Amino acid sequence: LLNVDLYQFYAVKKGTLHSYSKLSDILLRIGNLALHEKRMKQTAYSRIESYLEELIQFGKT
């Protein structure tokens, strides 16, 4: 009986750890995607800003 209880406890614990591991993997992937998106937006905005500055300089000459 004790062996069965220990086995069930181990199985539940292993399943729980696996679930936490999966959840943490998912959260890390979401975080990485969010950072990537932020960098992409910053790059796009800086390119637009540079382009607008060039247009302004071109308009002044």
C-alpha positions as CSV (number, residue, x, y, z in Angstrom):
1,L,0.0,0.0,0.0
2,L,2.8,2.4,0.9
3,N,4.5,1.7,-2.5
4,V,1.3,2.5,-4.3
5,D,0.9,5.8,-2.4
6,L,4.5,6.8,-3.1
7,Y,4.2,5.9,-6.8
8,Q,0.9,7.9,-7.1
9,F,2.6,10.8,-5.2
10,Y,5.6,10.6,-7.6
11,A,3.4,10.4,-10.6
12,V,1.3,13.5,-9.6
13,K,4.5,15.4,-8.7
14,K,6.1,14.5,-12.0
15,G,3.0,15.6,-13.9
16,T,2.8,18.8,-12.0
17,L,6.5,19.6,-12.6
18,H,6.0,18.8,-16.3
19,S,3.0,21.2,-16.4
20,Y,5.0,23.9,-14.7
21,S,7.8,23.3,-17.1
22,K,5.5,23.5,-20.1
23,L,3.9,26.7,-18.7
24,S,7.3,28.3,-18.1
25,D,8.3,27.4,-21.7
26,I,5.2,29.0,-23.0
27,L,5.7,32.2,-20.9
28,L,9.3,32.4,-22.1
29,R,8.2,32.1,-25.7
30,I,5.5,34.8,-25.3
31,G,8.1,37.1,-23.6
32,N,10.6,36.5,-26.4
33,L,8.0,37.2,-29.1
34,A,6.9,40.4,-27.3
35,L,10.5,41.6,-27.1
36,H,11.0,40.8,-30.8
37,E,7.9,42.7,-31.7
38,K,9.0,45.7,-29.7
39,R,12.4,45.7,-31.4
40,M,10.8,45.4,-34.8
41,K,8.5,48.4,-34.0
42,Q,11.4,50.4,-32.8
43,T,13.4,49.7,-35.9
44,A,10.4,50.6,-38.1
45,Y,9.8,53.8,-36.2
46,S,13.5,54.8,-36.4
47,R,13.5,54.2,-40.1
48,I,10.3,56.3,-40.6
49,E,11.9,59.0,-38.4
50,S,15.1,59.0,-40.5
51,Y,13.0,59.1,-43.7
52,L,11.0,62.1,-42.4
53,E,14.2,63.9,-41.3
54,E,15.6,63.3,-44.8
55,L,12.4,64.7,-46.3
56,I,12.6,67.8,-44.1
57,Q,16.2,68.3,-45.0
58,F,15.5,67.9,-48.7
59,G,12.6,70.4,-48.4
60,K,14.9,73.0,-46.8
61,T,17.4,72.8,-49.7
